[in-house]
Amino acid sequence: MARDHDDRTCESAARGDGPIHGTGGPDGCCEGTRRPSAPCEGAGAPYGPRQGASEPDEPIHGTGGPDGPREGAGAPGGPNGCCEGASAPDGPRQGAREPGGPPMRLERDALGDLPLPGAALYGIHSARARDNFDLGYKKTSMRLIRAIVKVKKAAAITYEKLGAGRAGVYRAVIAACDRALAGEADGMFVVDALQGGAGTSTHMNVNEVLANLALAELGEPFGSYGAVHPIDDVNRGQSTNDVYPTALRIAAIELLRELSGACAELQQSLQEKEREWDGIKKLGRTELMDAVPITLGAEFGAYAQAIARDRWRLYKVEERLRQVNIGGAAVGLPGSAGRKYRFMVIEELRALTGIGLAAAEYPMDITQNNDVFVEASGLMKALAVNLMKLSGDLRLMNSGPHGGLGEIRLAPMQAGSSIMPGKVNPVIPEMAAQAAMRVIANDQAVTMAAAHGEFELNAFLPLIADALLESLSLLSRTVAIFRERCVEPLAPDRERCAALLGASYAFATAYAGELGYDAVSRIIAENGGDSRKIREALAAAAGARKLEFAAGCPPAGAGRQAAGAGRHAAGAGRQIPAISETQAKG
């Protein structure tokens, strides 16, 4: 008898992402099935064997071939194309098909059987995790997935060199890793980013996808784990607790290098504005009130200093991220693979990633503690704070066009109002500020998750990974867009800068040293804040000598000279050298 189905069942079926136990299909078809997410006839491309691979001689768990059941696979089914007897509560029989779809396969774990789409590269562990953590949030970062695949490839190369396993298995796993790194299986990583189990579900998802890709390389049907097993072969000598943290470090370093490069380019753009605008005097402000004269160039030189510090801090944190606990298995102690495997796999990872990874001196520390991720996140928060401050200053200096400061002009990017014609908003600085707020929020998540680890493992590592990698990716793109679409096209309004400076009595501070603070304050009050009258009165009091607050206008290039660490100046043009490959690898 077909079961009543609720809205969730219909929604899940419409989503087409795999089976759920006991959810009946329309017309009582194949209970326990959904329409498969990636129809694929037989085991063909992109997930099947490469051209020239032999077709399996026997059906996939009795499921039959793409054009119908193979000999001995049983009748194609009952009415409406459904499997005969499919209304049984335990789901479809082996060899079942959904109408118009490829055959299903049945996988089994300690909890029981689960039907899967025949073309699915993921297996039973991935399917259970997908359904258990069906938050509708987002899938695990592909940067993390690819880093895990690199760890798997390094392990497979190591085992191939050590002569471990059955002949040909690790060559097939290596080929599977290459296909996954090329993006052929991206749609098969189905687990939500936020999950219980310290990342085990994401790790198992990778193991199963690689196992099935390796089976395709060998011409075996998906799910034939007797030939290539996700755990016994792909995961040989490994644990989520050493693979996942190692992969997270690799993904973080790769993104850190991108972010550091983006910061270097922003720093250079700000320094170019510093040089170009050295001669533009303007009014300095403290607490949004008139202060003393400065130059627009000096102001941008200070911004460059802040970004330079961010760049340096992010570069230095890589040193601590390079220590990995791969080979430490479950709790940071030598696993079944042995010491030789540990050092060989790290050498292979160095070659695959171009990162100077090092075996942790105390692997249990890396397994237990996640403070290095808190450190990296905190440094990104510092960058986010500087971006927010810079964005806010640019918005204020750009304010107007007639009722605000108007000292600079941001490039107009788009219409700013659905009701006010001609209005243009500072949308790029506003975007940058919002991205910075997200990074600051992510830092809080990383902090809380890292603090809630217990004993030898942190169960909340998936949240740390998601928040950290999101912040790295978000900041890299934000810094690049901010530089390209905000800083570089900036233009100063020289006349407006001069007018605001001339209308103020910021010059009065220059007389305080000679006339005294109280005397200057009295002259300002007596002249009602009129800058012309104040200037004349102060000059008269100083014996007709006109004083200027020269200290407020630093000489051209003063800021650049102070920022000399990590870059060089050549005449008027300066270049920030990229971090060399040797430096990056350590």
C-alpha positions, 0 to 999 in steps of 0.5 A: 500500500502506498503511504500518505506523503507530506509536503516534505516528501514531495519537496524532497522528491522534487529536489531529486537528490537521492532516496529517503527510507520509506517515502513512497512515490506517486502511484505507489511506485518504489517506496523509499526512492526519489528521482536520482540527482544525476541520471547517467546511463550505465557507468558512462562519463562523466562518472563512469569508466574512461573510454575504452574501459571494459563494461562489467559482465554482471549487472550492478547489484542485479540492476540491469543495464541502461536499456533494460534489465540484463539477463537474469535481472528479473522483470522490469516491473509492474504497472506504470513502470514501477517495480513489482512489489515495490510497495513493500515497506522496506523500499525497492528491490534490487534492480528497481528503476524509477520511471524513466530513470536509471536503475537503483542500487542498494547499499548496507551499513550497520544501521541497515539497507538504503537504496541509492540512485545507480549513478550516484558517486556518493554512498550510504554514509553520504546519503544518511548525512545529507538527510540528517543535516538537511539544513538548506544552508550550504554545502561543504566548501569545495576548497575544503573538499579539494584539499581533502582530495589532495590528502587522499591523493598523497596517501594513495601515491604513498601506498602505491610506492610502498606496494600496499594493497591489491595491484592497481587499486591505488593507481585507480584511486590516484586517477579518481583524485585527479578526476575529482580535482578537475571538478568532474564530481562536484555535484556529488559532494552532498553534505551540508557544511554544518554537521555533527561528527567533527567532519566525519560526514564530509570525509566519508563523502569524499571517500565514497566518491573517490572509491566509486570513481576508482571503480569506474577506472577499473571498469567495475560498477558503482558500489562494488566495494569489494574491488575498491573500498571507501574505508579499507582502501581510500581511507587506509591508515587515516582518520577524519581527525588527521585528514580533516584538520590537515585539509583545512590547513591546506585550504586556509593557506591557499586562501591566505596567500590569495588574500595577502596578494589582494592586500598587497595590491590595495596597499600599493593603490593607497600608496599611489594616492599618497604620492599623487595627493601629497600637495593637496592640503585639507582639514584634518578631523578628530571626533568629526570636528575640525582639527588641524591641517593635513594633506590628503596624501598623508591621510591615504598614506596612513590607510596604506600603513594599516593595510600593510600591517594586515598583509604582514600579519596574514603572511606570518600566520601561515607558519603555524598553519603549516604544521599538520597532524596527518599520520596521527590518526584518531587522537594524534598517535601513530596509527596503523600506517606507521611512521614511514607512511607519515613522513612520506605522505607529508612529502607527497603533500608538499609536492602536490600543494606547493606548501612547506608543510611540516609534521607537527612535533606533537600531533595530539596538540594539533588534533585537540586544539584549534587556537591557530584557526582562532588566531587566523580568524582574529587577524582577518577580523583586524583586516575587516576592522581596517576595511570598515574604518577606511570605507566609512572615511571614504563615504564621509569624504564623498558625502554630498554632492552639495550638503556634505564634505565632498572632498573626494569623488567616488566613481558612480557605479549605479542609480541610488534611488527608486524615487530620487532621480540623480541620486548616486550612493557609495555602494562599493564602500557599503558593500565592503563594510557589510563584508567586514561585518560578516567576517567579524561575526564569523570570528565570533563563531570560530572563537566559540567553536574552538572553545567548545572542544573536549579532550582529544577532539573538537566536534565543532570543527565543521563550523570552524572550517565553514566560517574560516574559509568563508571569511578568507574567500569573502575578504579576498574578493572584497579587497579586490573589488574595493581596490578596483572599483573604489580606491583606484578610480577615486578623484580629489576635489582640490577646490573643496578641500581648500575651501573647507580648510580656509573656512576653518580656524584650524590654523589657530593651533599654530599660535598656541605655543607662542601666545598660550592656549588660553589666549588663543581660545579667548581670541577665537571666542571673541571673534565668533569663530570667523576664520578671517577675523581670527587669523587677523587677531592672532597675527596682530597678537603675535607681532604681525607674524603669520604662523602656519601649522606646518607640523600638520602637513608632513613632507612628501613621502614621509609616510612612504619612508616609514612604511619601507618594510617589505617594499622598496621605492625606486624614484617616484614609482614604488613596487611591492614585491610579491612574496617569493615562492621560496619565502612562501614555502619556507 
